[in-house]
Each structure stands twice: as C-alpha cells, then as structure tokens.
Amino acid sequence: MSSTTQSVVSSRATAAARTATLLVFAMNGVLFASWASRIPEVKTTLGLSAGDLGVVLLAVSCGSLVGLPLSGRIAHRLGAGRAVLAGCFVSAFGIGLASLGIDLLASREVLMAGLFFTGLGMGVWDVSMNLEGTAVERGLGRNIMPWFHAAFSGGTVVAALIGAGLTAARVPIWAHLVTAVGLCVGVCLWQVRNFVPAVAEPEIEPDSAVPAPTRSAWTEPRTLLIGVVVLAAAFTEGTANDWLAVAFVEGHHQQHWVGVLALAVFLSFMTAGRVLGTGLLDRHGRVPVLRALLAMAAIGCALVVFGNTTLAFIGTMLWGVGASLGFPVGISAAADDPQHAARRISVVSTIGYTAFLGGPPVLGWLGDHTGVLQALLAVGVMLVIAFFLTPAADPQRAIRRR
C-alpha cells in the first residue's frame, strides 16, 4: 500500500473516530441530563429536604471518585472503547436501580445505591472518552477538545428539553430513564468500534529525551493551581446541574417544568460557549478568555439569586456561557507538555471531580439554613478564587518548566 493510500485510510479512520467520540460524549450527556431533569420531581416524590437531597446526590459523586482512580488502569488494559462500554453498562445498571428506588420502592437507600453505580460508571466512561479525545486530537493535529465537551453539553440540552416535556406530561420517571439508558447503550455499542487505538505517549528521539520527573504530579504547583481552577469550574457547572431547577421551583416559586426549562437554558448556553469558545481562545489566549467568562458566570449567578424570574433566566444564560470553558481548557492546560500529560490530566481531573463530591452536601446544608436560592452564592466565592488563579493556565508556564 502506498504512503498516499495509507494517509487517506488513516485520515478516514481518524475522521470516523472523531465522529464516534462526539457521539459517545453526547450520550454521556444524555444519560446524565435525563437523570438531572427529574431531580426536582424526585425531591418531591420522596419528600426530601434540601439537605436530604444533597446527601442523595453525594452518592453519585462518591461513585465517580471511586471510578476515576480505576479508569486509567481499566482503559490501559481494555482500551478506550471497551472501557467506555464498561462505564456505560455500569451507569445503565445504576440508572435502572435508581429508577426502581424512586417509582416502585420509594426507597432512598435503593436510590442512593443506584446513583453510586451511576457515578462509578460515569467516572470510568468520562476519563476513557477523554483519553480517546486526546488520541483523536493527535491524529488530526488540532486542538478540538472543547468540541467534544460541546457534544456532551449538546446531549444534555436535548435530554433536558425532553425531560421538561416528559415532566409536564407526567410521564413516569422510570419509563423516561429506562428509555434513555437503552438509547445510550445502543449508540455506544454502535460507535466504539470506530475508536482509534489507546493513547500512547509520543516517541522521543534519544538526543532530545527528557529525564523522567523525580516527583509526583501531585507536588507540582502549576498542576495543582490548574486543578483548583478546574475545581471551581466543576463546582460552577455542577451546582447548576444539580440545583438550578430546584432553585427556580423553590426560590422563584415556579412549576417543576419551568425549573427543568431553566436547566435546559443553562445547558444550551454552555454548549454555545464551548462551540464558539475555541475561536476566542485562539485569538485572545486562555487567561483573558477564562477571566471574562468567570466574571460573566458570577454576574449570572447574582442575577439568578437576586433578580426576578425574568432576570433569573437572563442570569442563567450568562451563567451557562461563563461555565463553558473552564473544564476543557483546564484539561488542555494540564496536557501542555505531552510527555507528562496523562498523569497531570489524572491529577487535574481528580481535583476537579472533588467538586461533585463536596458540592451537593455543601449546597444542601446551606440550602437548609438559607434557602436553596441564596445557597447558590457559594458559586460566586469559587469563581473569585478561580479568577485570580487563571494565569496558571498560560502555556508559557508549561514551557518554562521544561
């Protein structure tokens, strides 16, 4: 086979892998938002207080934090495609069990067990599809990670809008979630066959080899600072995912379907920010863009808390755009040095996911004492911290460390 033919075949394979990765990211978003869109109804159905709901949501985060440290080994042993399927199957089992706990057994314990398995599977699925995204980026020679995260956000938008309609139509939660599970499993089974091989570190010529690091990535100041920025971004995004609909229902005294619609608006504008943000990053650089978006998210959060319902919807739009790039840019910043990208991404991702562990109970505790709407002000505190740490994402800092 000639080199030209090989290049064409390779290009087609990479393009197919790109499409597959986009769809797998989208299905991850669909499954997550299908559950998130029914959270206000679950709270009412099981008679949960804000604090109780925070504890229930903690089960998802605990499962994710168990899955994250295991995901690297699983992906290395099985390959990204099989690891994605393993995570998808475990998540599907968890959602099914959670549905049983909500509608048939009315059991908080069964619901939490299901959510733990959901989080466990999501953790493996998330890291594995991001590893595949890295492989596709290398094959294309372009930085398109925000597009993959936009696909995730797009999946959440569609699922949230569907969830709003199904909630208004009083469709049982179990029927909604089981249908979402079937769709996601089917698409993942169909698409992972197009994945490229597992991510490998780039080859280094002997005369340009860089000595192996003598310390853990957990002791690298830049990596830890990027991790804190990602932590704030994850807290900003995750708080909206878990609590925005509830805040509209309880804080602005709207019906459940209006709360779900607010979530869909947030996800829509976050998706738009990720689609359009790549051009802004290329033109202005990471630090100015991140600072502008973090400020926008803070303004949006304030409008949600202090404005009337109309201003709250405007605030939701600003919050969504402001939350759009923190996580994917943080992952890209951690991978600025390709030789040490894998371990640094692992550290940054783990730090970021602690927001999903601590966020639900913290917001639930605050909600019990101040009300869910006022509790959202905790997001503003995290945004201020991240604003002053964004210089850590500057690629020049990675160059100076080499």
DONUMI-435598 format. One line per field, with one value per residue (C-alpha): residue in one letter; x, y, z; residue number from 1. Coordinates in steps of 0.5 Angstrom, whole numbers, plus 500, padded with zeros to 3 digits. Each point is the difference from the previous one (the first is absolute). Example, Ala and Ser with C-alpha at 12.3 -4.5 7.8 and 13.67 -1.06 7.14 Angstrom:
# DONUMI-435598
code <- c(A; S)
u <- c(525; 502)
v <- c(491; 507)
w <- c(516; 498)
pos <- c(1; 2)
# end
This chain:
# DONUMI-435598
code <- c(M; S; S; T; T; Q; S; V; V; S; S; R; A; T; A; A; A; R; T; A; T; L; L; V; F; A; M; N; G; V; L; F; A; S; W; A; S; R; I; P; E; V; K; T; T; L; G; L; S; A; G; D; L; G; V; V; L; L; A; V; S; C; G; S; L; V; G; L; P; L; S; G; R; I; A; H; R; L; G; A; G; R; A; V; L; A; G; C; F; V; S; A; F; G; I; G; L; A; S; L; G; I; D; L; L; A; S; R; E; V; L; M; A; G; L; F; F; T; G; L; G; M; G; V; W; D; V; S; M; N; L; E; G; T; A; V; E; R; G; L; G; R; N; I; M; P; W; F; H; A; A; F; S; G; G; T; V; V; A; A; L; I; G; A; G; L; T; A; A; R; V; P; I; W; A; H; L; V; T; A; V; G; L; C; V; G; V; C; L; W; Q; V; R; N; F; V; P; A; V; A; E; P; E; I; E; P; D; S; A; V; P; A; P; T; R; S; A; W; T; E; P; R; T; L; L; I; G; V; V; V; L; A; A; A; F; T; E; G; T; A; N; D; W; L; A; V; A; F; V; E; G; H; H; Q; Q; H; W; V; G; V; L; A; L; A; V; F; L; S; F; M; T; A; G; R; V; L; G; T; G; L; L; D; R; H; G; R; V; P; V; L; R; A; L; L; A; M; A; A; I; G; C; A; L; V; V; F; G; N; T; T; L; A; F; I; G; T; M; L; W; G; V; G; A; S; L; G; F; P; V; G; I; S; A; A; A; D; D; P; Q; H; A; A; R; R; I; S; V; V; S; T; I; G; Y; T; A; F; L; G; G; P; P; V; L; G; W; L; G; D; H; T; G; V; L; Q; A; L; L; A; V; G; V; M; L; V; I; A; F; F; L; T; P; A; A; D; P; Q; R; A; I; R; R; R)
u <- c(500; 503; 501; 495; 495; 502; 499; 493; 498; 503; 496; 493; 502; 501; 494; 496; 503; 498; 493; 500; 503; 495; 494; 503; 501; 493; 497; 503; 497; 493; 500; 503; 495; 494; 501; 501; 494; 496; 503; 495; 495; 504; 501; 492; 498; 505; 499; 507; 502; 506; 505; 497; 501; 507; 501; 497; 504; 506; 499; 502; 506; 503; 499; 503; 506; 501; 500; 504; 507; 498; 498; 508; 501; 494; 501; 507; 498; 494; 501; 496; 494; 499; 501; 494; 496; 501; 499; 494; 497; 501; 497; 494; 499; 501; 494; 496; 501; 499; 493; 498; 501; 496; 494; 499; 503; 500; 507; 505; 505; 499; 500; 507; 503; 498; 503; 506; 501; 498; 505; 505; 499; 500; 507; 502; 497; 502; 507; 500; 497; 504; 506; 497; 499; 508; 501; 496; 503; 507; 497; 497; 506; 495; 497; 493; 498; 495; 496; 500; 497; 496; 497; 499; 496; 496; 498; 498; 496; 496; 499; 498; 495; 497; 500; 496; 495; 499; 500; 494; 496; 501; 504; 503; 507; 502; 497; 504; 506; 500; 499; 506; 504; 498; 502; 507; 502; 498; 504; 506; 500; 499; 505; 506; 502; 503; 504; 508; 505; 501; 504; 508; 505; 504; 506; 506; 507; 506; 503; 494; 498; 497; 502; 494; 497; 503; 494; 492; 496; 496; 506; 500; 498; 497; 497; 496; 498; 497; 497; 497; 497; 497; 497; 497; 497; 498; 496; 497; 498; 498; 496; 495; 499; 498; 497; 498; 493; 499; 501; 495; 495; 501; 503; 497; 493; 500; 497; 504; 500; 503; 505; 502; 500; 505; 505; 499; 501; 507; 502; 498; 504; 506; 500; 500; 506; 504; 498; 503; 505; 505; 501; 500; 506; 504; 499; 501; 503; 498; 501; 496; 494; 500; 499; 495; 496; 501; 497; 494; 499; 500; 495; 496; 499; 499; 494; 497; 500; 498; 496; 493; 498; 502; 507; 501; 499; 505; 505; 499; 502; 506; 502; 500; 505; 504; 501; 501; 508; 503; 500; 502; 505; 503; 501; 503; 505; 502; 502; 504; 506; 499; 505; 496; 493; 497; 502; 499; 493; 498; 502; 496; 494; 500; 501; 494; 495; 501; 495; 495; 502; 499; 495; 494; 500; 503; 495; 494; 503; 500; 493; 497; 503; 499; 496; 502; 500; 504; 505; 502; 504; 505; 502; 502; 505; 503; 500; 504; 505; 501; 500; 507; 503; 499; 507; 502; 496; 505; 504; 506; 501; 500; 506; 504; 499; 503)
v <- c(500; 507; 505; 504; 495; 499; 507; 500; 494; 503; 506; 497; 496; 506; 503; 494; 500; 508; 499; 494; 504; 505; 495; 497; 507; 502; 493; 501; 507; 497; 495; 505; 505; 495; 499; 507; 503; 495; 503; 505; 494; 495; 505; 501; 493; 497; 506; 502; 507; 504; 496; 493; 502; 502; 493; 496; 504; 498; 493; 502; 504; 494; 495; 505; 501; 492; 499; 506; 497; 493; 503; 501; 492; 498; 504; 498; 492; 500; 506; 506; 497; 494; 505; 505; 494; 497; 507; 501; 493; 501; 507; 497; 495; 505; 505; 493; 499; 507; 500; 494; 504; 506; 498; 493; 499; 507; 499; 505; 494; 497; 507; 501; 493; 501; 507; 497; 495; 506; 504; 495; 498; 507; 501; 495; 502; 507; 499; 495; 504; 506; 495; 499; 507; 501; 495; 503; 507; 497; 496; 507; 504; 505; 502; 498; 498; 506; 497; 493; 504; 504; 493; 498; 506; 500; 493; 503; 505; 496; 495; 506; 502; 493; 500; 506; 498; 493; 503; 505; 494; 496; 494; 495; 501; 493; 500; 506; 498; 493; 502; 505; 494; 496; 506; 501; 493; 498; 506; 499; 493; 502; 505; 498; 495; 506; 503; 500; 496; 502; 506; 500; 504; 504; 497; 504; 500; 498; 506; 504; 496; 503; 497; 497; 504; 499; 502; 498; 505; 501; 504; 505; 507; 501; 494; 501; 507; 498; 494; 506; 504; 493; 499; 507; 499; 493; 503; 505; 495; 495; 505; 502; 493; 497; 507; 505; 496; 499; 508; 502; 496; 501; 507; 503; 496; 497; 494; 494; 500; 507; 498; 495; 505; 505; 494; 499; 507; 500; 494; 503; 506; 496; 496; 506; 503; 493; 500; 508; 500; 497; 506; 504; 496; 500; 508; 502; 495; 496; 504; 506; 496; 496; 506; 503; 494; 499; 507; 499; 494; 504; 505; 495; 496; 507; 501; 493; 502; 507; 501; 499; 494; 503; 503; 493; 497; 505; 498; 493; 502; 504; 494; 495; 504; 501; 493; 497; 500; 499; 493; 498; 506; 497; 493; 503; 504; 494; 497; 506; 495; 494; 495; 501; 502; 493; 501; 507; 499; 495; 505; 506; 495; 497; 507; 503; 494; 501; 506; 495; 496; 506; 505; 496; 500; 507; 503; 495; 502; 508; 499; 497; 506; 506; 497; 497; 506; 504; 494; 501; 506; 495; 499; 508; 498; 495; 504; 505; 495; 498; 507; 501; 493; 500; 502; 493; 498; 504; 495; 504; 498; 493; 502; 503; 493; 496)
w <- c(500; 498; 505; 497; 501; 507; 501; 497; 504; 507; 498; 499; 507; 504; 497; 502; 507; 500; 499; 505; 505; 499; 501; 506; 503; 498; 503; 507; 500; 498; 506; 505; 498; 500; 507; 502; 496; 505; 507; 502; 499; 504; 505; 501; 499; 505; 505; 500; 504; 496; 505; 499; 492; 501; 503; 495; 494; 504; 498; 493; 502; 504; 495; 495; 505; 500; 493; 498; 503; 497; 493; 498; 501; 497; 494; 499; 501; 496; 495; 500; 496; 505; 506; 497; 499; 507; 503; 496; 502; 508; 499; 497; 505; 505; 497; 500; 507; 502; 496; 504; 506; 498; 497; 502; 507; 502; 504; 501; 501; 494; 496; 503; 498; 493; 500; 503; 494; 495; 503; 500; 492; 498; 503; 496; 494; 501; 500; 495; 495; 501; 499; 493; 499; 501; 495; 495; 501; 499; 494; 497; 502; 503; 507; 500; 507; 501; 494; 504; 506; 496; 497; 508; 501; 494; 502; 507; 497; 495; 506; 505; 495; 499; 508; 500; 496; 503; 507; 497; 497; 507; 496; 506; 502; 499; 493; 498; 503; 497; 493; 501; 502; 494; 495; 503; 501; 493; 497; 504; 497; 493; 501; 504; 494; 497; 505; 499; 504; 507; 501; 500; 503; 494; 498; 502; 496; 504; 499; 503; 505; 506; 507; 504; 505; 507; 504; 499; 496; 507; 502; 494; 502; 493; 499; 507; 498; 494; 504; 504; 494; 497; 507; 500; 493; 502; 506; 496; 495; 505; 504; 494; 498; 507; 503; 495; 498; 508; 501; 495; 503; 507; 499; 495; 501; 493; 498; 499; 492; 501; 504; 495; 495; 504; 500; 492; 499; 504; 496; 494; 501; 503; 494; 495; 504; 499; 493; 499; 505; 496; 495; 506; 503; 494; 499; 507; 504; 506; 506; 497; 498; 506; 505; 495; 501; 507; 501; 496; 504; 506; 497; 498; 507; 503; 495; 502; 507; 501; 493; 499; 496; 493; 502; 503; 493; 498; 505; 498; 493; 503; 505; 494; 496; 506; 502; 493; 499; 507; 500; 493; 500; 507; 497; 494; 504; 504; 493; 498; 501; 496; 504; 506; 498; 502; 508; 500; 497; 505; 506; 497; 499; 507; 503; 495; 502; 507; 499; 498; 507; 504; 496; 502; 507; 501; 496; 503; 507; 498; 497; 507; 503; 495; 495; 493; 496; 505; 501; 492; 502; 502; 493; 500; 505; 496; 494; 503; 502; 493; 497; 504; 498; 493; 498; 502; 493; 496; 495; 501; 507; 498; 495; 506; 504; 494)
pos <- c(1; 2; 3; 4; 5; 6; 7; 8; 9; 10; 11; 12; 13; 14; 15; 16; 17; 18; 19; 20; 21; 22; 23; 24; 25; 26; 27; 28; 29; 30; 31; 32; 33; 34; 35; 36; 37; 38; 39; 40; 41; 42; 43; 44; 45; 46; 47; 48; 49; 50; 51; 52; 53; 54; 55; 56; 57; 58; 59; 60; 61; 62; 63; 64; 65; 66; 67; 68; 69; 70; 71; 72; 73; 74; 75; 76; 77; 78; 79; 80; 81; 82; 83; 84; 85; 86; 87; 88; 89; 90; 91; 92; 93; 94; 95; 96; 97; 98; 99; 100; 101; 102; 103; 104; 105; 106; 107; 108; 109; 110; 111; 112; 113; 114; 115; 116; 117; 118; 119; 120; 121; 122; 123; 124; 125; 126; 127; 128; 129; 130; 131; 132; 133; 134; 135; 136; 137; 138; 139; 140; 141; 142; 143; 144; 145; 146; 147; 148; 149; 150; 151; 152; 153; 154; 155; 156; 157; 158; 159; 160; 161; 162; 163; 164; 165; 166; 167; 168; 169; 170; 171; 172; 173; 174; 175; 176; 177; 178; 179; 180; 181; 182; 183; 184; 185; 186; 187; 188; 189; 190; 191; 192; 193; 194; 195; 196; 197; 198; 199; 200; 201; 202; 203; 204; 205; 206; 207; 208; 209; 210; 211; 212; 213; 214; 215; 216; 217; 218; 219; 220; 221; 222; 223; 224; 225; 226; 227; 228; 229; 230; 231; 232; 233; 234; 235; 236; 237; 238; 239; 240; 241; 242; 243; 244; 245; 246; 247; 248; 249; 250; 251; 252; 253; 254; 255; 256; 257; 258; 259; 260; 261; 262; 263; 264; 265; 266; 267; 268; 269; 270; 271; 272; 273; 274; 275; 276; 277; 278; 279; 280; 281; 282; 283; 284; 285; 286; 287; 288; 289; 290; 291; 292; 293; 294; 295; 296; 297; 298; 299; 300; 301; 302; 303; 304; 305; 306; 307; 308; 309; 310; 311; 312; 313; 314; 315; 316; 317; 318; 319; 320; 321; 322; 323; 324; 325; 326; 327; 328; 329; 330; 331; 332; 333; 334; 335; 336; 337; 338; 339; 340; 341; 342; 343; 344; 345; 346; 347; 348; 349; 350; 351; 352; 353; 354; 355; 356; 357; 358; 359; 360; 361; 362; 363; 364; 365; 366; 367; 368; 369; 370; 371; 372; 373; 374; 375; 376; 377; 378; 379; 380; 381; 382; 383; 384; 385; 386; 387; 388; 389; 390; 391; 392; 393; 394; 395; 396; 397; 398; 399; 400; 401; 402)
# end
